[in-house]
Amino acid sequence: MDMHSKKSGLYLTAREMESLSQVALGRKKADLVVINARLMNVYTGEILDNHCVSIKGRCIALVGPDVSSTIGRNTEVIDVRGKTLIPGLIDGHTHLALWSTVHEFLKHAMKGGTTTIITELLEIFPVAGYEGVIDFLESLKNQPIKLLATAPAMASISQTVAGVPPEIIQELIDREDIVGLGESYWQSVFQAPERFLPNFETVLRKGKALEGHSAGARGDKLSSYAAMGVSSCHEPITAEETLERLRLGMYVMAREGSIRRDLKTISKIKDQGINLRRLILATDGISPADLLETGYMEYPVQKAIDYGFDPVTAVQMATLNVAEHFGLDHVIGGIAPGKIADMVIIPDPKTIRAEYVISNGSVIVQNSRLSAVPRHHYYSRESLNTVNLPEKLDADDFKIRVNNDQRSKKVRIIDMVTDLVTREIIKEIPVIKGEITCDKDKKLAKIAAVDRTHEPGRIFTGLIKGFKLKSGAMACSAAWDTSCIIVVGVNESDMALAVNRIRKLKGGIVICENNEIIGELALPVFGIISELPVEDIAGHMEKIKTTIGKLGVDFPDPILSLITLTGASIPYLRICEEGLVNLKDGKTLQLFSDEKEIG
């Protein structure tokens, strides 16, 4: 769908209005009619028996028990024989710019009834800038379903990439396919309001949404964050956290995806007798393996029903509620005249299994078979060359040298409390031949962040405990919220080999042991996306998990555990090319605890 075309944008044209009006009055015939349906009306909460829907072009012209006046010789008629008709599903918060290309992702996501996706862009901006963001937005155009985005807010522990210039935010927010500003981590906003608030004002003046990220905020701090105009959050993990945000007027996106599955605990809110029209279902991203195994938005909707939500409420949470939050309910989110014809035929209200998927007025899926093919986008040369290390690295680049004759140093260490959460510990480490090494403590490994874009080759090396790596090294160019390659290893030569292999692949995930490459997945698009089919990506990632498992790393998702170590959203000691960063105060720290903070 070309969001910049008047014919297929987010507003009806005068010609479309006239045509729909004529069909509704029986003066013109519909292109497609669905008859004998149980229609789920998300506006009133009713399920209406024996209802029909007439479609002209991409929009709905007439809804009711009798639409016979709109059926002509050339009208396609689908008799659903008492099956249920619901609006097309909407994912209001996800991350499409990771692992698979959009067209490969859509081959699977479309089958379950998703007809609109709203994605973040924060992965692209640090490594490819405005031009890269525009290239990615081009990949969203002219697809069988509607793909929209939020502009990157760019909360980052790296001062080099933190924030987005106001002129770029203005350029992006003026676009029709940009529906708001993406997630802004509340701690980052509090620590540098001068960086974020002018962009918040620009977005609000345009009448678009500010997407939140308020994990850990409560009471006055949460109210302060909401007072800045932030109107949603996908981070609550309990019914209590959800209720606190709903009471502040925020939309809450209950997350049921690959990073977290919070819907089960949040579902207790259904028993509290409150209005749930600001509760939304979202994935926050889904892995290739999960996409193949569970599908896309049909999965959280089905889980909501299984957890006891009324089926109409569950569908509202993935249709009208999302559309209203983003100010899109004038065209999507429900089945009514003047709305874009995005609809899904399912067996009954409690069974979210798509038999037909209608998007933009056309059947795109029938019985799990695609009748519309996602468009393949060809990325620019620049987007395929974002790993710009000037030269190969060697083992010496990952050594931690001490400049004096001290026998030991107090070292800040990233300690993995869980597979994602870290803390800071300080430990006295012996200095051997002028170096800090891991040789005497098998629980420690080295960790390094290597800038691949802004100051290519700039490296900061530290120590990490609890990653459980016993041999070799693992590296990935899809490090969160930065322009870094992140690498963990117990051998400097393997660390260098892994990063050098990523340099050659133009992005990827690489595992090395004993100076040999033993596992890899190329990610040449922005250094974060593979060009392989989803099935192949899932297969490669499973092999990587198995391979790194043999080296001691037994996390549920070792790739995620690695790439989040640069992120600005998960507590609390992180690393980037500039140093270690304490998320509690945003300060950049030196490796040695007796040295002054960097900033």
Summary of the structure (lengths in Angstrom):
residues: 599
radius of gyration: 25.4
end to end distance: 45.4
largest distance: 92.6
contacts: 2220
relative contact order: 0.13
helix: 28%
strand: 29%
